Amino acid sequence: MQTQVGIIGAGPAGLLLSHLLYLQGIDSIILEKRSREEIEGTIRAGVLEQGTVDLLNAAGVGERMMKEGHTHHGIELQFNGKRHRINMHELTGGKKITVYAQHEVIKDLVAQRLKDGGEVLFNVSDVSLHEFETNEPKIRFKVEGEEQEISCDFIAGCDGFHGPSRQSIPKTIRTEKQQIYPFGWLGILTETAPVNPELIYTNHERGFALLSTRSPEIQRHYLQVDPKDDIANWSDDRIWSELHERVDTEDFSITEGPIIQKNIVSMRSFICETMQHGRLFLAGDAAHIVPPTGAKGLNLAVTDIQVLLHGIVEYYQSGKTEVLDQYSDICLRRIWKAQRFSYWMTTMLHRNQSHSPFERGVQLAELDYVASSRSAATSLAENYVGLPMEIPGKKSTNLSMLSI
Ligand SMILES: Cc1cc2nc3c(=O)[nH]c(=O)nc-3n(C[C@H](O)[C@H](O)[C@H](O)COP(=O)(O)OP(=O)(O)OC[C@H]3O[C@@H](n4cnc5c(N)ncnc54)[C@H](O)[C@@H]3O)c2cc1C
């Protein structure tokens, strides 16, 4: 098999890259270890930055998102039993976020790729990367038990945190930095109407809680728990009772409904420096993980892809490798800022039981400062809606500047 870009992983990063390359007349093949049903059914992110929404629209895959997604102009912070609204729209000169589930983005991208005749190979196994230090990288894999090989010009490692791409970069070349948090998120999907027009982030003595949404019928809520806790310890009654304890106020009580899904995820910040070796480029969770508190993971994957797209298009149009050579540095500069924001939101909002009374006092003062200072609220807002993505020497990062 022969293609221009071999892509490992059909998450948001891999699918979007393949679609954007197609729009530029560049071929790719995606290798995905799971089935189409599995990737379209995995519940994960839901908050899309303005830039992500703009890109999906510009790429012609935003129609359903615009119909079914929900625009939010602000978020609410709750601490000491009181709510405080951060008006992101006003503080950022009109920017907003859109709540549209990651698996819906995946469905839209898969459908578009298949409609356009794109090659997405599901259920592959034994994926391995070869010769990416040369100009003729290869990917070997098995499909239906049969060994296959793809020869390509570039490999995009979009295979998430546990995929083989990052591990293929020699250990002497990459540096990995990480922070493990003593917090886990117990997430539920529940069949109820939205409990609030905007997301509510709560810092409570018993732990963090987040009230979020997915659609007019399905809501997504989270509780801070011990990351080693077993979901079997959490009956539906216990989950609702804990949510009431943490989020109810004098004039608000959370609406209960049937819980249709529940799980516990642990939280980490992780970054791999470098994101490139030879003709292998890492994008998305393959290169970095953020705790979900800042809602940045999917959005970071999208901005990595934008930079990679610019680099690959430049290469095929002019033979230049200016952007590709700087891919890692360009991406990491923005990723570190998203890491800082996600770390800050996580430490500000979660209850750390090892904190001294003094540290707890500082945490509450920080929340009070964000809620009462326009400058502090603006800093939160501009990071939450998404920092600009800049490519040195490029006036615009829009798709329109990439002529076919
Ligand atoms: C509970 C939770 C809530 C979140 N909330 C948000 C949010 O609100 N906003 C936000 O922006 N982000 C959020 N995130 C993060 C977001 O989901 C991820 O950052 C995003 O999925 C990254 O996309 P990706 O394409 O890089 O990786 P992935 O989505 O992980 O996709 C990688 C793909 O590669 C495939 N793969 C792996 N190994 C192989 C292999 N050997 N061969 C072939 N294929 C392989 C996998 O099956 C997968 O389909 C959340 C995450 C979690 C867990």
The ligand as an SDF file (V2000), in Angstrom:
LIG
                    3D

 53 58  0  0  0  0  0  0  0  0999 V2000
  -13.5730   12.0510   30.9920 C   0  0  0  0  0  0  0  0  0  0  0  0
  -12.8980   12.9230   29.9640 C   0  0  0  0  0  0  0  0  0  0  0  0
  -13.4190   14.1980   29.7020 C   0  0  0  0  0  0  0  0  0  0  0  0
  -12.7920   15.0020   28.7630 C   0  0  0  0  0  0  0  0  0  0  0  0
  -13.3270   16.2540   28.5480 N   0  0  0  0  0  0  0  0  0  0  0  0
  -12.7510   17.0440   27.6090 C   0  0  0  0  0  0  0  0  0  0  0  0
  -13.3490   18.3210   27.2550 C   0  0  0  0  0  0  0  0  0  0  0  0
  -14.3900   18.7210   27.7720 O   0  0  0  0  0  0  0  0  0  0  0  0
  -12.7360   19.0560   26.2840 N   0  0  0  0  0  0  0  0  0  0  0  0
  -11.5880   18.6150   25.6650 C   0  0  0  0  0  0  0  0  0  0  0  0
  -11.0620   19.3290   24.7960 O   0  0  0  0  0  0  0  0  0  0  0  0
  -11.0220   17.4130   25.9580 N   0  0  0  0  0  0  0  0  0  0  0  0
  -11.5680   16.6060   26.9080 C   0  0  0  0  0  0  0  0  0  0  0  0
  -11.0260   15.3580   27.1530 N   0  0  0  0  0  0  0  0  0  0  0  0
   -9.8250   14.9100   26.4350 C   0  0  0  0  0  0  0  0  0  0  0  0
  -10.1090   14.4090   25.0250 C   0  0  0  0  0  0  0  0  0  0  0  0
  -11.0930   13.3950   25.0530 O   0  0  0  0  0  0  0  0  0  0  0  0
   -8.8100   13.8690   24.3750 C   0  0  0  0  0  0  0  0  0  0  0  0
   -7.7970   14.8260   24.5350 O   0  0  0  0  0  0  0  0  0  0  0  0
   -8.9990   13.5550   22.8730 C   0  0  0  0  0  0  0  0  0  0  0  0
   -9.6930   12.3310   22.7010 O   0  0  0  0  0  0  0  0  0  0  0  0
   -7.6450   13.4460   22.1410 C   0  0  0  0  0  0  0  0  0  0  0  0
   -7.8430   13.0560   20.8110 O   0  0  0  0  0  0  0  0  0  0  0  0
   -6.7430   12.1920   20.0440 P   0  0  0  0  0  0  0  0  0  0  0  0
   -7.2690   12.0100   18.6720 O   0  0  0  0  0  0  0  0  0  0  0  0
   -5.4180   12.8030   20.2370 O   0  0  0  0  0  0  0  0  0  0  0  0
   -6.6660   10.8170   20.8400 O   0  0  0  0  0  0  0  0  0  0  0  0
   -7.7740    9.6810   21.0670 P   0  0  0  0  0  0  0  0  0  0  0  0
   -9.1380   10.2750   21.1000 O   0  0  0  0  0  0  0  0  0  0  0  0
   -7.3040    8.9120   22.2570 O   0  0  0  0  0  0  0  0  0  0  0  0
   -7.6740    8.7700   19.7670 O   0  0  0  0  0  0  0  0  0  0  0  0
   -6.6030    7.9000   19.5560 C   0  0  0  0  0  0  0  0  0  0  0  0
   -7.0900    6.7610   18.6790 C   0  0  0  0  0  0  0  0  0  0  0  0
   -5.9770    5.9210   18.3860 O   0  0  0  0  0  0  0  0  0  0  0  0
   -6.3850    4.5860   18.4760 C   0  0  0  0  0  0  0  0  0  0  0  0
   -5.2110    3.7310   18.7500 N   0  0  0  0  0  0  0  0  0  0  0  0
   -4.5440    3.5710   19.9100 C   0  0  0  0  0  0  0  0  0  0  0  0
   -3.5620    2.6680   19.7780 N   0  0  0  0  0  0  0  0  0  0  0  0
   -3.6000    2.2530   18.5000 C   0  0  0  0  0  0  0  0  0  0  0  0
   -2.8460    1.3060   17.7630 C   0  0  0  0  0  0  0  0  0  0  0  0
   -1.8680    0.5790   18.3410 N   0  0  0  0  0  0  0  0  0  0  0  0
   -3.1570    1.0850   16.4750 N   0  0  0  0  0  0  0  0  0  0  0  0
   -4.1580    1.8130   15.8600 C   0  0  0  0  0  0  0  0  0  0  0  0
   -4.9330    2.6930   16.5310 N   0  0  0  0  0  0  0  0  0  0  0  0
   -4.6430    2.9370   17.8320 C   0  0  0  0  0  0  0  0  0  0  0  0
   -7.3930    4.5690   19.6110 C   0  0  0  0  0  0  0  0  0  0  0  0
   -8.2470    3.4440   19.5330 O   0  0  0  0  0  0  0  0  0  0  0  0
   -8.1210    5.8880   19.3770 C   0  0  0  0  0  0  0  0  0  0  0  0
   -9.2690    5.7400   18.5700 O   0  0  0  0  0  0  0  0  0  0  0  0
  -11.6280   14.5270   28.0800 C   0  0  0  0  0  0  0  0  0  0  0  0
  -11.1310   13.2450   28.3300 C   0  0  0  0  0  0  0  0  0  0  0  0
  -11.7480   12.4380   29.2550 C   0  0  0  0  0  0  0  0  0  0  0  0
  -11.1830   11.0660   29.4990 C   0  0  0  0  0  0  0  0  0  0  0  0
  1  2  1  0
  2  3  1  0
  2 52  2  0
  3  4  2  0
  4  5  1  0
  4 50  1  0
  5  6  2  0
  6  7  1  0
  6 13  1  0
  7  8  2  0
  7  9  1  0
  9 10  1  0
 10 11  2  0
 10 12  1  0
 12 13  2  0
 13 14  1  0
 14 15  1  0
 14 50  1  0
 15 16  1  0
 16 17  1  0
 16 18  1  0
 18 19  1  0
 18 20  1  0
 20 21  1  0
 20 22  1  0
 22 23  1  0
 23 24  1  0
 24 25  2  0
 24 26  1  0
 24 27  1  0
 27 28  1  0
 28 29  2  0
 28 30  1  0
 28 31  1  0
 31 32  1  0
 32 33  1  0
 33 34  1  0
 33 48  1  0
 34 35  1  0
 35 36  1  0
 35 46  1  0
 36 37  1  0
 36 45  1  0
 37 38  2  0
 38 39  1  0
 39 40  1  0
 39 45  2  0
 40 41  1  0
 40 42  2  0
 42 43  1  0
 43 44  2  0
 44 45  1  0
 46 47  1  0
 46 48  1  0
 48 49  1  0
 50 51  2  0
 51 52  1  0
 52 53  1  0
M  END
$$$$
